[in-house]
Amino acid sequence: MSDDGHRLAIIGAGSWGTALAILAARRGHSVVVWSHEPDVAHAIADGRENPVYLPGFSIPRSVRATTALEEALEGVDVVIVALPSHVCRAMYERARPLLHPRMLIVSATKGIEVETQMRMSEVLRDVLREWFEPRVVVLSGPSFAQEVARGDPTAVVAASYPLEHSERIQHLLSGPSFRIYTSPDVIGVEVGGAVKNIIAIGAGVVTGLGWGNNSVAALITRGLAEMTRLVLALGGRVETMAGLAGVGDLVLTCTGPLSRNRQVGIELGRGRKLPEILAGMRQVAEGIRTTRAVYALSQRLGVEMPITASIHALLYEGRDPREVAAALMERPLKREL
């Protein structure tokens, strides 16, 4: 079968799922988007727009929308999951009777499950292991949904083992303005995509306190070292952290004005409380839950992650943001390498 005219299902009609639907449709594929919100599905079907999560972008006619999971998954050979990490296990369990071994399942979720500290591909395998071994691809990298939908040049990474699965997605979705690079390092790509959201909250706190670019650059640099230690402890590759899923996504999320995690940090730095911030957000800032998961994981593995520990203290232990930020910048002097 050629790479043109495939049928794709996208599970999740948030900003990222909608942007991926627009992208896939532009590549000539027939796309069905599943949404758990009827108003969003109706807006896509009738108005060719997602005014809730991605307003202002026209959605091609080749994109259908539904709230019926059976309809979304019928006859498709590629399933892209773009859901918040905390609902992925329940969705996989619900979808299990509708999934089959021929499907290529793309995890476009950046997070780690709090209860198990599993990566998203591990959650999928955990749900399906008694039935079949799924073909999984992890999609990550520096990619704001609005910019992808607008057609701004973007480069991301697809990781799988064996590599042929990510090469398949590379050919299906890459185009003039959206370039997919492949990697066999599923661990590194997933962990990088999750932990960078925690560091972005820290970068936002520093910004919200009124500190300058020097402080943000220092936090990004030490955050990269922290991410790398965890990746290595889990069996990933150090070179992945120098690529799109590592430093690329980290820099974007820590500095980009569209970053929800950075924005949460900015508001915390300005003195607002987390429940108040979350009450005004319709979309998920993954770093909030991921902080709990990664903090528990670092404790279990004995990996030193001072930024993660500080953000955990800020979010879950009631610590003052100025005190937390000062502690980060005043850590004991030692050799850099």
PyMOL commands that set and color helices and strands:
alter all, ss='L'
color gray80, all
select helices_A, chain A and resi 15-26+38-47+69-73+85-98+120-128+145-150+163-173+186-208+213-234+238-242+244-255+260-269+274-279+286-301+306-316+321-329
alter helices_A, ss='H'
color red, helices_A
select strands_A, chain A and resi 7-11+30-34+63-66+78-81+104-107+135-140+154-159+178-183
alter strands_A, ss='S'
color yellow, strands_A
deselect
rebuild
show_as cartoon
